[in-house]
Amino acid sequence: METPDSPYSRYCEDELILRDHLAAERTVLANERTALAYLRTMLTFFIGGATFIQFFDSVLIEVLGWIFLPVSLVVGVFGLVKYVKVKRQLAQIGSAERSSGDRAEGGGRV
């Protein structure tokens, strides 16, 4: 069953074609790619902060390093939360597609 706020609710089951299913798969891959970008950014801030703290003698750069460490944590948590949120939304759309596909093929319960 499709929820009223589903982007596919305005289309009939028979109107979804291969292009629509491939677009959904591209969206899943884009979400994973975005999560990896957040991870990369988090690691960059963390490594940069640790490097500034460990290898530079300037107080200003050391303070900047201490600022980078919590920023890396914030970026990582934000990226994880966003990834999970979008993944759940995509799962709702995917389950709505599968249930409508079962009904269209006659694979539903009798």
Helices and strands as residue ranges (DSSP letters): G 13-15, H 18-55, H 59-105
